[in-house]
Amino acid sequence: MKLLIQRVKSASVVVNQQTVGAINKGLLLFLGVEKGDTLDKAQHLAKKVVHLRIFDDAQQKMNLSVQDIGGEILVISQFTLAADLSRGHRPGFDKAEHPEQAKKCTLFL
């Protein structure tokens, strides 16, 4: 499982000109689920993300979590994070989990 985390003031996902997800201040997560990843691993990762201290406190030190600031989290499934670039110029996605199984893990984050 690979996760890319970005702090945002706001974020949204638009599909066919329709907003399917949106948040205000918080975390935008791109989640790449790989074959063999488990729901337990997703739950563990979710707990880590919620408590990750990456927001500034009053002294401008990264000391607050998304939970501490009352922020929101938007998770986007991103199979390209599982890309294998070791051969040639065309990425391989054999490590990426099948969409239906990956969706189950995404629901925990």
Summary of the structure (lengths in Angstrom):
residues: 109
radius of gyration: 15.5
end to end distance: 11.9
largest distance: 48.9
contacts: 298
relative contact order: 0.24
helix: 23%
strand: 37%
